[in-house]
């Protein structure tokens, strides 16, 4: 069985996207059966944009192609990218212990079908994460816009409970520990599709 790995802590975004991620994808592709999809990752501010295209068990990484429509465009700062892809010292990890970047970037077929029907820009926040607010923008069918259509937010303690599976996503939402500002209906759809990926 192919063990999921994390990149080294000192890796740069360029090294991650140009070398580490394609090599890891190739190593795992036979066992993981990644679906065909296109994901765009934008590092803010102006730290680079990469398009990840998974097709027939192979991954190509390059600059965005205007002719392609990614399933989702993910935008986040370099420190917030590093926290989720590489890890960050502190009391809370943003990913489950056995998860790898490939698990987070390449959603399963069921999630892909749901996300393909989404439109709009959504911002995820984990407040109080190592003394700051961690943020991720997810845009479907359009460039990222500000303000987002919905902001899905929780605090670090609740996020840790979700990761530990001591708190379920619906319970956290209905008890007010996950809040959705803006278009709550669309925010809930996207949240229910993506939050389980982080568990």
C-alpha positions in Angstrom: 0.0 0.0 0.0 1.3 3.5 -0.9 1.7 5.6 2.2 0.5 9.2 2.0 3.4 11.7 2.5 3.8 15.3 3.3 6.3 17.6 1.6 9.4 18.7 3.5 8.9 21.8 5.7 11.3 24.0 3.8 9.8 23.4 0.3 8.9 26.4 -1.8 5.6 26.7 -3.7 7.5 26.4 -7.0 9.2 23.2 -5.9 6.0 21.8 -4.6 4.0 22.4 -7.8 6.7 21.7 -10.3 8.3 18.7 -8.8 7.0 17.3 -5.5 3.3 17.1 -6.3 3.7 15.5 -9.8 6.1 13.0 -8.3 3.7 12.2 -5.4 0.7 11.9 -7.8 2.7 9.5 -10.0 3.7 7.4 -7.0 0.1 7.2 -5.8 -1.9 7.1 -9.0 -2.0 3.3 -9.4 -3.5 2.8 -5.9 -5.5 5.9 -5.5 -7.4 6.1 -8.8 -7.6 9.9 -8.9 -10.5 11.2 -11.0 -10.0 13.4 -14.0 -10.3 17.0 -13.1 -8.8 20.5 -13.3 -7.9 22.5 -10.1 -6.3 26.0 -10.1 -4.3 27.2 -7.1 -3.5 30.9 -6.7 -1.1 32.0 -4.0 -1.7 35.5 -2.7 -0.6 38.2 -3.2 0.9 37.5 -6.7 3.0 34.6 -5.5 2.1 32.4 -8.4 -0.8 30.5 -10.0 -0.7 26.8 -11.1 -3.3 24.7 -12.9 -3.4 21.0 -11.9 -4.9 18.7 -14.6 -5.5 15.1 -13.7 -6.3 13.0 -16.7 -6.1 9.2 -17.2 -4.0 8.7 -14.1 -1.5 11.4 -15.0 -1.0 14.9 -13.6 0.2 17.9 -15.6 1.0 21.2 -13.8 1.4 24.5 -15.6 0.2 28.0 -16.0 -3.6 28.6 -16.3 -5.0 28.0 -19.8 -7.8 30.4 -20.7 -9.5 27.6 -22.6 -9.9 25.4 -19.5 -12.5 25.8 -16.9 -11.3 24.4 -13.6 -13.6 22.6 -11.2 -12.5 25.0 -8.5 -10.0 27.8 -8.1 -8.4 27.8 -4.7 -6.7 31.1 -3.5 -4.8 31.5 -0.3 -1.7 33.3 1.1 1.6 31.5 1.1 1.6 31.1 4.9 -1.9 29.7 4.8 -0.9 27.4 1.9 2.1 26.2 3.8 0.0 25.5 6.9 -2.4 23.2 5.1 0.0 21.5 2.6 3.2 21.3 4.7 2.0 21.8 8.3 2.8 24.4 10.9 4.1 24.1 14.4 1.4 24.8 17.0 -1.4 23.1 18.9 -3.7 22.6 15.8 -3.1 21.0 12.5 -5.3 22.0 9.6 -5.3 18.4 8.1 -6.0 15.0 9.5 -2.8 13.1 10.6 -2.9 10.6 7.7 -3.9 13.1 5.0 -1.6 14.4 2.3 -1.9 17.3 -0.2 -3.2 14.9 -2.9 -6.2 14.0 -0.6 -7.0 17.7 -0.3 -6.5 18.8 -3.9 -8.2 15.9 -5.7 -11.7 15.4 -4.5 -13.5 12.1 -5.0 -16.0 11.6 -7.8 -19.1 12.2 -5.7 -17.8 15.5 -4.4 -16.7 16.4 -7.9 -20.2 16.0 -9.2 -21.6 18.2 -6.5 -19.0 20.9 -6.9 -19.4 20.9 -10.7 -22.9 22.3 -10.1 -21.7 25.1 -7.9 -21.1 28.7 -9.0 -19.8 31.6 -6.9 -16.9 32.5 -4.6 -16.7 31.2 -1.0 -14.3 32.0 1.8 -13.4 29.6 4.5 -12.0 30.9 7.8 -10.5 29.2 10.9 -10.3 32.0 13.5 -7.7 31.8 16.2 -5.4 29.4 14.3 -1.9 29.9 15.7 -2.8 33.5 16.6 -4.3 34.4 13.2 -7.3 33.8 10.9 -6.5 31.1 8.3 -8.4 31.8 5.1 -9.1 29.9 1.9 -11.0 31.2 -1.1 -12.8 28.7 -3.4 -14.3 29.9 -6.6 -16.5 27.9 -8.9 -17.2 28.8 -12.5 -15.8 32.4 -12.1 -12.8 34.3 -11.1 -12.4 35.0 -7.4 -14.4 38.0 -6.2 -14.4 40.2 -3.1 -16.7 40.2 -1.2 -17.3 36.4 -1.4 -20.8 35.1 -2.0 -20.6 33.4 1.4 -18.1 33.2 4.3 -18.0 29.9 6.2 -16.2 30.4 9.5 -15.4 28.5 12.6 -12.9 28.8 15.5 -9.8 26.8 16.0 -11.2 24.8 18.9 -14.3 23.7 16.9 -12.1 22.9 13.9 -9.9 20.7 16.1 -13.1 18.9 17.3 -14.2 18.3 13.7 -10.8 16.9 12.8 -10.9 14.6 15.9 -14.4 13.5 14.9 -15.7 14.4 18.4 -18.1 16.9 16.7 -20.1 16.4 13.5 -20.4 19.2 10.9 -24.2 19.5 11.1 -24.0 19.6 14.9 -21.4 22.3 14.8 -23.5 24.3 12.3 -26.8 24.1 14.2 -25.1 25.0 17.5 -23.6 28.1 15.9 -20.0 26.9 16.0 -19.9 27.1 12.2 -21.3 30.3 10.8 -22.2 31.2 7.3 -22.5 34.9 6.3 -23.9 35.9 2.9 -25.7 33.4 0.8 -26.3 30.8 3.4 -28.0 28.3 1.1 -25.1 28.1 -1.3 -22.6 28.3 1.5 -24.1 25.3 3.2 -24.0 23.3 0.0 -20.3 24.0 -0.5 -19.5 23.6 3.1 -21.1 20.2 3.3 -19.2 19.1 0.1 -15.8 20.3 1.2 -15.7 20.1 5.1 -15.8 16.3 5.1 -12.5 16.4 3.0 -10.8 17.9 6.1 -11.9 15.1 8.4 
